Amino acid sequence: MTEQPPSYLAAIRESYDTVAADYAQLVKEPGELDPLSRAMLAAFAEAVRAADLGPVADLGCGPGKITAHLAGLGVPVFGIDLSPKMIELARRAHPSLTFTVGSMTAPPIEDDELGGILAHYSTHHTPPDQLPGVYAEFHRTLAPGGLLMLAGHVGDDQLVRPTQAYGGHPVSYESHLLPPDRIAELLARAGLTLTARLVLEPAEGAKRTHAAFLARKPERSSAS
């Protein structure tokens, strides 16, 4: 039986195709992120290099800025994004790296293939009832001992429905801002062990709280 892809994915794809060029100009470079966010990315990169279990998939890579940042930190990494326009920009900006159109709901990745997954501000458009399936895919594709870094907007079960974004372009996606504890619980239910959590309160003049999570897929037990 063939299942239809979730309808919300079309809104995400169309919206990010629409804003892609301005998004690439307006979104901060990795070096412009706050010190704690940069430190979490550096810690993730160091842990992935040390584990040496396989490549890292940057899921929801957008124009490839963070993908290239990880590559610069010595991480073997490739990017996947739902938006063909984003992938086109990523390939143009970073021709030495691999970028593929695809969805984190069913990434074109084999079981236990990855040493790491980065989901950097790419899961908050996913409806909460769909997150268990996404996190299950993270677990499926990570090698035992593989690492996940998830970062994004959080809140108190807020639903945000913007009509314009990134230079005033029309968008139709939704943002679901879940409490950090809910995200941690869903990761645990997917079989991932949380190892670190960082919550950044809104800076002066900002509206949203941000959080980053580091988690690991447990090693296989040697016991039969």
C-alpha positions as CSV (number, residue, x, y, z in Angstrom):
1,M,0.0,0.0,0.0
2,T,1.4,3.4,-1.0
3,E,0.8,6.2,1.4
4,Q,0.3,9.8,0.3
5,P,3.0,12.2,1.7
6,P,1.7,14.5,4.5
7,S,-0.1,17.5,3.0
8,Y,1.9,20.0,5.2
9,L,5.0,19.1,3.2
10,A,3.7,20.8,0.1
11,A,3.2,24.1,2.0
12,I,6.8,23.9,3.3
13,R,8.2,23.1,-0.2
14,E,6.3,25.8,-2.0
15,S,7.0,28.4,0.7
16,Y,10.7,27.8,0.8
17,D,11.0,27.7,-3.0
18,T,9.3,31.1,-2.9
19,V,11.6,32.7,-0.3
20,A,14.9,30.8,-1.2
21,A,16.9,33.6,-2.7
22,D,16.1,36.2,0.0
23,Y,16.4,33.5,2.8
24,A,20.0,32.8,1.6
25,Q,20.8,36.5,1.9
26,L,19.0,37.2,5.2
27,V,19.8,34.2,7.3
28,K,22.9,34.6,9.5
29,E,26.1,32.9,8.5
30,P,27.2,30.3,11.1
31,G,30.0,32.5,12.3
32,E,27.4,35.2,13.2
33,L,25.4,32.9,15.5
34,D,25.6,33.6,19.2
35,P,28.6,32.0,21.1
36,L,26.5,29.2,22.7
37,S,24.9,28.1,19.4
38,R,28.4,28.0,17.8
39,A,29.7,26.0,20.7
40,M,26.9,23.4,20.4
41,L,27.7,23.0,16.7
42,A,31.4,22.7,17.6
43,A,30.7,20.1,20.3
44,F,28.5,18.1,17.9
45,A,31.3,18.2,15.2
46,E,33.9,17.1,17.7
47,A,31.8,14.2,18.9
48,V,31.0,13.0,15.4
49,R,34.6,13.1,14.4
50,A,35.6,11.2,17.5
51,A,33.0,8.5,17.0
52,D,33.9,8.1,13.3
53,L,30.7,6.1,12.5
54,G,29.8,7.5,9.2
55,P,28.8,10.7,7.4
56,V,26.5,13.4,8.8
57,A,23.2,14.3,7.1
58,D,22.1,17.9,7.5
59,L,18.4,17.4,7.2
60,G,16.6,20.6,6.1
61,C,19.9,22.1,5.0
62,G,18.5,25.1,3.2
63,P,21.2,26.9,1.2
64,G,23.9,24.8,2.8
65,K,25.5,27.3,5.1
66,I,25.6,25.1,8.2
67,T,26.5,22.1,6.0
68,A,29.5,23.9,4.8
69,H,30.3,25.1,8.3
70,L,30.4,21.4,9.5
71,A,32.6,20.5,6.5
72,G,35.0,23.2,7.5
73,L,35.1,21.6,11.0
74,G,36.3,18.3,9.4
75,V,33.0,16.6,9.4
76,P,32.0,14.4,6.4
77,V,28.6,15.8,5.6
78,F,25.9,16.1,3.0
79,G,22.7,18.0,2.8
80,I,19.0,17.2,2.2
81,D,16.2,19.7,1.8
82,L,12.6,19.5,0.7
83,S,12.9,22.7,-1.4
84,P,14.5,22.2,-4.9
85,K,15.3,25.9,-5.0
86,M,17.2,25.7,-1.7
87,I,19.1,22.7,-3.1
88,E,19.9,24.6,-6.2
89,L,21.4,27.5,-4.2
90,A,23.3,25.1,-1.9
91,R,24.9,23.4,-4.9
92,R,25.8,26.7,-6.5
93,A,27.4,28.1,-3.3
94,H,29.2,24.9,-2.2
95,P,29.9,22.8,-5.3
96,S,32.3,20.5,-3.5
97,L,29.5,19.2,-1.2
98,T,26.6,16.9,-2.0
99,F,23.0,18.2,-1.7
100,T,19.9,16.2,-2.5
101,V,16.1,17.0,-2.6
102,G,14.3,14.9,-0.1
103,S,12.2,14.8,3.1
104,M,13.2,14.0,6.6
105,T,9.9,12.1,6.9
106,A,11.4,9.5,4.5
107,P,15.1,10.4,3.8
108,P,16.8,8.4,1.1
109,I,19.2,6.9,3.6
110,E,19.8,3.2,4.6
111,D,19.4,1.8,8.1
112,D,22.3,2.5,10.4
113,E,24.1,4.5,7.7
114,L,24.8,7.8,9.5
115,G,27.4,8.8,12.1
116,G,25.3,11.9,12.8
117,I,22.2,13.9,11.9
118,L,21.9,17.7,12.2
119,A,18.3,19.1,12.2
120,H,19.0,22.8,12.5
121,Y,15.8,24.9,12.6
122,S,14.2,22.4,10.3
123,T,11.7,20.5,12.4
124,H,9.5,23.2,13.8
125,H,7.2,23.2,10.7
126,T,6.4,19.6,11.4
127,P,3.0,19.1,13.1
128,P,3.5,17.6,16.6
129,D,1.6,14.4,15.7
130,Q,4.1,13.8,12.8
131,L,7.2,14.3,14.9
132,P,7.3,10.7,16.3
133,G,7.6,9.5,12.7
134,V,10.4,12.0,11.9
135,Y,12.3,11.1,15.1
136,A,11.9,7.4,14.3
137,E,13.6,8.1,11.0
138,F,16.4,9.7,12.8
139,H,16.8,6.6,14.9
140,R,16.5,4.3,11.9
141,T,19.2,6.0,9.9
142,L,21.7,6.6,12.7
143,A,24.3,3.9,13.3
144,P,24.4,2.6,16.8
145,G,26.3,5.2,18.8
146,G,25.4,7.8,16.2
147,L,24.7,11.4,17.2
148,L,21.9,13.8,16.7
149,M,21.9,17.6,17.1
150,L,18.5,19.2,16.9
151,A,18.0,22.9,17.3
152,G,15.1,25.3,16.7
153,H,12.4,27.5,18.1
154,V,10.5,26.4,21.2
155,G,7.6,27.7,23.1
156,D,4.5,26.8,25.1
157,D,2.6,24.8,22.5
158,Q,2.3,27.9,20.3
159,L,1.0,27.6,16.7
160,V,2.3,30.4,14.4
161,R,0.8,30.9,11.0
162,P,2.8,33.6,9.1
163,T,1.5,34.9,5.8
164,Q,4.8,36.6,4.8
165,A,8.4,36.0,5.5
166,Y,12.0,36.8,4.3
167,G,11.4,40.0,2.4
168,G,7.6,39.9,2.4
169,H,7.2,36.8,0.3
170,P,3.9,34.9,0.8
171,V,4.2,31.7,2.8
172,S,1.8,29.0,3.8
173,Y,3.7,26.9,6.3
174,E,3.0,26.7,10.0
175,S,5.4,26.8,12.9
176,H,4.8,24.6,16.0
177,L,6.7,25.8,19.1
178,L,6.7,23.0,21.6
179,P,8.1,23.0,25.1
180,P,11.7,21.7,25.4
181,D,10.5,19.0,27.8
182,R,8.1,17.7,25.1
183,I,10.8,17.5,22.5
184,A,13.1,15.7,24.9
185,E,10.3,13.2,25.7
186,L,9.6,12.5,22.1
187,L,13.3,11.9,21.4
188,A,13.4,9.5,24.3
189,R,10.3,7.6,23.0
190,A,12.1,7.3,19.6
191,G,14.9,5.4,21.4
192,L,17.4,8.3,21.4
193,T,19.3,9.1,24.6
194,L,19.5,12.8,25.4
195,T,23.0,13.9,26.4
196,A,22.7,17.7,26.5
197,R,20.2,20.5,26.3
198,L,20.6,24.2,25.9
199,V,17.8,26.7,26.2
200,L,18.4,30.3,25.0
201,E,16.0,32.9,26.3
202,P,15.0,35.6,23.9
203,A,17.6,38.3,23.4
204,E,16.5,41.9,24.0
205,G,14.0,42.8,21.3
206,A,13.6,39.2,20.2
207,K,10.4,37.2,20.6
208,R,11.3,33.5,20.5
209,T,13.1,31.1,22.7
210,H,15.6,28.8,21.1
211,A,16.8,25.4,22.2
212,A,19.4,22.8,21.1
213,F,19.5,19.1,22.0
214,L,22.3,16.6,21.6
215,A,21.2,12.9,21.6
216,R,22.7,9.5,20.8
217,K,21.4,6.3,19.4
218,P,22.4,3.6,22.0
219,E,25.0,1.0,21.1
220,R,23.7,-2.5,20.4
221,S,23.9,-4.8,23.4
222,S,26.4,-7.6,23.1
223,A,24.2,-9.8,25.1
224,S,22.0,-12.3,23.1
